[in-house]
Amino acid sequence: MTVIDETELAAGLKRAMSRLLKILRREIRKDDSFSLTELSALGSIYKHAGLTPSELATREKVTNQSMSQILNKFEERGFILKTRSDEDRRKILITMTPKGKTFVKHKIHKKRAWLAEAIAQKTTESEQETLHKAIDILEKLAR
């Protein structure tokens, strides 16, 4: 039986995942005027409707001022709405417009399509089965 060095395994896994994420990000950013931080913020708004700007800034690990600039850009593009909270009129809540949802859904589809094509072109059926089995393990590590 082969003895596996967990440290080497961890290093190799990190290296491969980092490269893959870098390529995915590059593919998604083609023909796009948004930074990675902005795309991440847009994804958070899509997943968590009704966040305040400060909650979103905390989630994205940016300053409130930076988030304010990002939100203004989204608002100018018609991707978000800023509305006052019914419970506390001082609070502004961020929600996504249909145009914003369409944009995010397109990005998600584009990412998945690129990865599916890469898997189809670069891996064998046996390797695809291995990748399928690895999903549960990777999700377990992410918990």
N, C-alpha and C positions, 0 to 999 in steps of 0.2 A: 504494500500500500504506500502511496506517495505521501510524504510529509509536506504539508503546506505551511509556508511562513506567512502568518497573518499580516505582518508588517509589509511584506512585499506585495501581497494580494491587495491590501488597502491602497498602497501607492499606485499600483497598476490600475485599479478600479477608479481611483480619483483622477488619474491622468486621462484615462479613456473618457470618463464622463465629462471632464472639463473640456476636452477637445470637442466632443459631440455637442455640448451646450453652446460652445463658441460658434461652431458651424451653424447650428440651428438659429442662433441669434443673428448671425450675419445674413443668412438666407431670408429671415423674416424682415430685416431692416432694409432690404433692397427697395429702392423707390419709396422710401418713407422719410418723413421729416421729423419723426419722433426719436428721442434718445431712449436708451434701455430703461432708464429710470421712469421716463414718461410712459413707456409701454407697460412697465410693471404697475404703475399707478392706475393706468386705465384698466388693467386686468383686475386689480383690487376693487375698483369701483364696480366693475361688471359682476364680480363674485359677491360683493358685500354692499349692496345698495343701502343708502341712508347713512353712510359714515359722515362725520363732520370733517372739515379740512384738517383739524389738528389730529384726529384719530387716524386719518389717512397718512399724514406726515409721520406719525409715530410708526405706523405699519410699514411704511416705505423707507424709514430711517433717513429722512431728510428734514430740514428745518421747516418751520411753518411758513416762512417767507418763500422758500423754494417751492413748497407745495402750492402756495398762493399763485405763483407765476405759472406753474404747470396747469392748475385748474383754470386760470384765465385763458391759456392757450386752448384747452379743451372746449371751454365755453365759446370761444371765438370760432372754433371749427364746428360747433353745433353738436358736440359729443356728450355734453353733460348739462344738467340743470342744477341750479342752486336754489333751494327753497327753504323758507323758515320752518322750523319745527313747530308743530301744533302745541306740544307740551311746554316748550321753552322758546319763546319768540326771539331770544338772543342767539340761538343756535341756528347755523346754516347746515342743511343736509345736502349731500351730493348724490344725485341719481343720474343714471345714464339715459340718454335719449335713444329713440329707435335707430337713428343714424349712428350713434356710438356703439350700440349693440351689434349692428350690422358690421361695422368696422372690426370689432373684436372677434366676432364669429368668423369673419374672413381670415383674420390672422391665425386663429386656432386651426381652421381648415388648412390653410397654407402650410403651417408647421407640420401637421399630421401627414399631409400629402407628400411633403418633401421627405419626411422620415420613412414613410411607407415605401416610397420609390427607392430610397437608398437601401432599405432592407431587401427589397425585391431584387435590386441590381447587384448588390454586393455580398449577399449571404446565400448559403445553400439551404435546402429544406431542413436538413439536420440542424444547422446553426439557428434557423428560425425557431425550431422547436426548443432549442436551448435558451434562446432569448425569451420565449414564452414562459418557460419554467423559471427564469431568473426574475421575472416581474414580481412574483410573490416575495422572493428573497429581498429584492431592493425595497419593496414597500415595507417589509418588516424592519429593515435597517432605518427607514425614514421615520418610524414611529418613535 
